[in-house]
């Protein structure tokens, strides 16, 4: 695994999602009740940032056409998107969030 430092825990202290770039890969980092999760930050339906979307009950709603995805699995739950978001493994170390893009 190749872990990349993506954000500090404090970056999500008052937010449910933040968008970052790891190299040239856009990533959305989410803070949910049961932990931190990461997905690709671009909707699979059309080009929209998932980090601009609405997060509720473990799901993120695309801000462009309201497709809904499960944050943990990436599964497209409601259209118009049909393809799942890529998800990435996350680990927490020393107050930082790390993401592994290689195993996605």
C-alpha positions as CSV (number, residue, x, y, z in Angstrom):
1,X,0.0,0.0,0.0
2,X,1.1,3.5,-0.7
3,X,-0.4,5.9,1.8
4,X,-0.7,9.6,1.0
5,X,-1.3,12.3,3.7
6,X,-4.6,13.8,2.6
7,X,-5.7,16.1,5.4
8,X,-5.5,16.8,9.1
9,X,-8.3,15.6,11.3
10,X,-8.9,19.3,12.2
11,X,-9.7,20.0,8.5
12,X,-12.9,18.1,9.0
13,X,-13.6,19.2,12.6
14,X,-16.6,21.3,11.5
15,X,-17.3,19.8,8.1
16,X,-18.6,16.5,6.8
17,X,-16.6,16.5,3.6
18,X,-13.5,18.2,2.1
19,X,-12.1,17.9,-1.4
20,X,-8.4,17.5,-2.0
21,X,-6.0,16.5,-4.8
22,X,-3.5,13.7,-4.4
23,X,-1.2,14.1,-7.3
24,X,-3.7,14.5,-10.2
25,X,-6.5,12.5,-8.5
26,X,-9.4,14.4,-7.0
27,X,-10.5,12.9,-3.7
28,X,-13.3,13.6,-1.3
29,X,-12.6,12.9,2.4
30,X,-15.7,12.3,4.6
31,X,-16.2,12.4,8.3
32,X,-19.1,10.2,9.4
33,X,-20.2,9.0,12.9
34,X,-18.3,5.7,12.5
35,X,-15.1,7.0,10.9
36,X,-13.4,8.7,7.9
37,X,-13.9,7.6,4.3
38,X,-12.6,8.6,0.9
39,X,-14.1,8.5,-2.6
40,X,-13.2,9.9,-6.0
41,X,-14.3,13.5,-5.9
42,X,-16.0,13.5,-9.4
43,X,-19.5,12.3,-9.9
44,X,-19.7,9.3,-12.3
45,X,-22.7,10.9,-14.1
46,X,-21.3,14.3,-15.0
47,X,-18.4,16.4,-13.9
48,X,-19.4,17.7,-10.5
49,X,-17.4,17.8,-7.2
50,X,-18.8,15.4,-4.6
51,X,-17.2,17.5,-1.9
52,X,-19.7,20.2,-2.9
53,X,-22.5,17.8,-2.3
54,X,-24.9,17.2,0.6
55,X,-23.8,14.5,3.2
56,X,-26.5,12.8,5.3
57,X,-26.9,9.3,6.8
58,X,-23.8,7.9,5.2
59,X,-24.6,9.1,1.7
60,X,-23.5,12.0,-0.5
61,X,-25.8,13.7,-2.9
62,X,-24.2,15.1,-6.1
63,X,-24.8,18.9,-6.3
64,X,-25.4,18.9,-10.0
65,X,-28.2,16.3,-10.7
66,X,-28.8,14.9,-7.2
67,X,-27.5,11.4,-7.7
68,X,-27.0,9.7,-4.3
69,X,-24.0,7.5,-3.4
70,X,-23.2,5.4,-0.4
71,X,-20.0,6.9,1.0
72,X,-18.7,3.6,2.4
73,X,-19.1,1.5,-0.7
74,X,-19.4,4.1,-3.5
75,X,-22.6,2.4,-4.7
76,X,-24.9,4.6,-6.7
77,X,-28.2,4.4,-4.8
78,X,-30.3,6.8,-6.8
79,X,-30.0,8.1,-10.4
80,X,-29.2,9.6,-12.7
81,X,-25.8,8.0,-11.9
82,X,-25.5,4.3,-12.4
83,X,-21.8,3.7,-11.9
84,X,-20.3,3.6,-8.4
85,X,-17.8,6.1,-7.1
86,X,-14.3,4.7,-6.6
87,X,-13.6,4.3,-2.9
88,X,-10.2,4.4,-1.2
89,X,-8.8,2.9,2.0
90,X,-8.3,5.4,4.8
91,X,-6.1,5.3,7.9
92,X,-5.6,7.8,10.8
93,X,-2.1,8.4,12.2
94,X,-0.8,11.2,14.4
95,X,-3.8,13.4,13.8
96,X,-3.7,13.0,10.0
97,X,-5.9,11.3,7.4
98,X,-4.0,9.1,5.0
99,X,-5.5,7.6,1.7
100,X,-4.2,4.7,-0.4
101,X,-5.0,5.3,-4.1
102,X,-3.2,2.2,-5.3
103,X,-5.7,-0.4,-4.0
104,X,-8.8,1.3,-5.5
